[in-house]
Amino acid sequence: MKINFFYLLVFSFLISVSWVSASNINIESDKLNIIDRGKKNEFVGNVKISGDGLSVLSARAVSEIESGMVMATGGVKIKFSSGTMKLEGESREAEIDDTNKEISLKGDVQAIYHTTQEEPIMTYSDQMGVYYRDPRSAVFTGKVRVEREGMYILSEKVVFLETEEEIVFTGNPRGESQDESDRAEYSGDLIRVSSDGERISIEGDARVLLEIQHES
C-alpha cells in the first residue's frame, strides 16, 4: 500500500480527516500511523520524502502537523538538485523544515558534492545543513574532512555556496595537496578553494610547507 501525504489535519478527537496541499512536501510509505491524538503522523517502511528538488529515503519518518517539521530516521539517504547545485548524502537521521527550506543531517554524515568539474567532492562530517532557498548552500560542521583528487582539507566548518565558485573552510582549517612534482601542507584562519581545485587562498596566520620533488 502506498500512501501519498500532503498535510493531514485532525480536528479535536474526531476520526474525520482533511487533506490539505499547503506544503510542497510529499511522503510515501508502506504504513501510516496517526499518533499523539492526531498531532503527529508516523510513516513506517520504505519511506520516500520529496519536494523542490529534494528526495529523502529512510526507514521511518514522523511529521508534526502544527510545525510542518519532518524527522526521518534509519539509513537516511538524500539527493538534492537545484540549478547548478547537486549533492547526495547519507546519515543516521534528518530533519526537514520545508517552511524555511532547510534540511539538517546528523550522525556519520557522508556526502558527494557534484561541481561543474568531472571530479566530485567527498565530504565527511558530524552534521550537514542544506538550504534550498536562495541563495542555495550546504554547510558542514563538526569534524569535517573534504576530499578530492590530490588534496584533502580538515576543518570545523565548510560552506558551499551555489552563487560562489569557491568553498570556504573555517575553524582551524588545514590541508594537504599533492601532485607528481610537489607536495604542500597548509593552514590558516580561513582557507578558500576554487570549485575546480586549481586555486587555494589562505587568510590569517597562513603557514605553508612546500616539498618539491627533484628528478634524479
N, C-alpha and C positions, 0 to 999 in steps of 0.2 A: 504494500500500500504506500503510495506517495502522497504527501501532504504539502500542498502549496500554502504558504503562510505570508500574509502581509502584516496586519496588526489585529490582534484578537482582543476585543473588549468584552468583559463580562460584567454585567450590571448587577450590583448587590450580590445575592446568593442565587439568582435565577439561573436556569440552565440555558436561557436564551442567549445566543451568541451573535455578535455583529462583526463582520469582516470589513476592515477599512483600509484602503490602499493609500495611507498617509505617508508611507515611507517607501524608499526605493529598494529596501532590503527584502529579499525573498528567501525563505527557508524551506528545504525539503528534508524529510527523514522517514524512517520506517515506522516510527511510533511517536505520537504526541500525547503528553500528559499535561493537564491543566492543574496547576498546584498553587498553594498559598492562597486559597479562596479566590482563584481567578486572577491574582496579581502577577503570576508568572506562568510561562509555558516552557515545558521541558521537552526537548526533541532528542530522541534516542535512536541510534543505529543509522549508519551511512548518512550523516548529516551533511548537507550542502547549503552553504550560505552564499548568496550572490547579489550583486548590485553595483552600479557605477564603476565598471571595470574591475571589480573585486570578486574573487572566488575563494571560499574557505571550505575545506573539508575537515571533519572531525568525527569523533565517536559520539559526542554528546554536546548539546548546547542548551542554555537557559536564557530566555528573553524576559525582560521586565517590561510590563505593559506601560507603566507610567513614564519611566525614563527613556524607554526605547533601547536600552543597552542590551547587548547580547554577549554572553560569555560562552566560549567554545573550549572544550577540554578533550584530551585523549587523542594523541597523534595528530595535532593540528598541522595542516598544510595550507598555505595561501599562495595565490597568484594575483598579481596586480598589474594592470596595463592601462596606461592613460597617456596620450601624447607620446613623448619620447621616453617616458619613464616606465621601465618594465622590470619587475623583480618577482622572485619566487622565494618562499621561506618555509621553515618548519620550526615548531616549538611545542612545549608541553601544553600551553594554554594561550588563548587570545581573547581580547575584549574589544568589541566592535561598538563604536559610537557613531551611528550614521547621521545623527543630527548635526554633529560637529565635523563629520567626515574624517574620523580618526580610527585607527586600529592599532592596538598595542599587543605585541607578542612577548611572552615571558617564559623563561626557563629553557636553557640549552638552545638558544636561537641560532639557526644556520640560514643563511640567505645567499642567493645569487642575484647580483645586480647587473642587468644587461645594459651596456652602454652602446653608443653608436659604433664602437670598435668591435672587432670579431671576438676579442678576448673578454669574457665576463669577469666580474669582480666577486670574489668569495668573501663573505663576512661571517664571523663567529662572535656572539655577544651574549650578555645576560638578558638584554631587553632590546626590542626594536619597536619604534613607532612609525607608522606610515600615515601621512597626512594627505588625503586625496581631495583636498580643496586647493585653490590657487593661492600661493604657489605650491605645487605638489613637492613633497620632500619625504625623505626617510632618515630617521635619526636612530643611531645605535648607541647604547650606553652600557656601563658596567665594564667588565673585562672584554675589550673589543680587539679583535685581530682581523685585519683586512689583507687579503692576498690576491695577487695577480701574477702573471708570468714574470719571473725575475725580480720580484720585490714582495715585501710584507711590511706592515706598519702596525704597531700596538698603541693603544691609547684608551682613555676612559670615555671619550665621546667622539662620534663620527657623524657628520652631516652630509647627505647627498641632496643637492637642490636641482630640480629639473631645469630651472632657469639659468643655472650656472654651469660652466664647463669645467668644474673643479670639485674636489672632495676636500672637506675641511676636518682636520684632526685637532682635538684639544684634550687637555688632561694628561700631562706627562707623555706626549707623543714621541715615539722613537721607532726607527725602522732600519731596513737594510735593502739595498738594491745591488744586483749583480748581473753582469753580462760576461761575454767571453774575454774581455780585456781588462776590466776593473771591478772593484767591489767597494761599496760605500756604506758606512754606518752613520746615522744622523739622528739628532734630537733637538728639541727646542720647546718654546712655549706653545707654538702653533705651527702646524705643517699643512700646506696646501698642495694637492696633487692634481694635475690636469686629468680630465677624464680619459685621455688616451695614454696616460702614464709617462709622457715624454718630458714633463716639466714638474720639478719639485721645488717649492718655495718654503723656507724655514724662517720663522719670525721669533724674536725674543730668546736670548741666551742660546743662539744657534751653535751647534757643535757638529763637526763633520770629520770623520776619519775615512780617508780615501786610500785604498790599496790598488796600485797599478801593477798589473802583471806584465813583465817584460819578456819578450820572446828570447829564448836562449840560442 
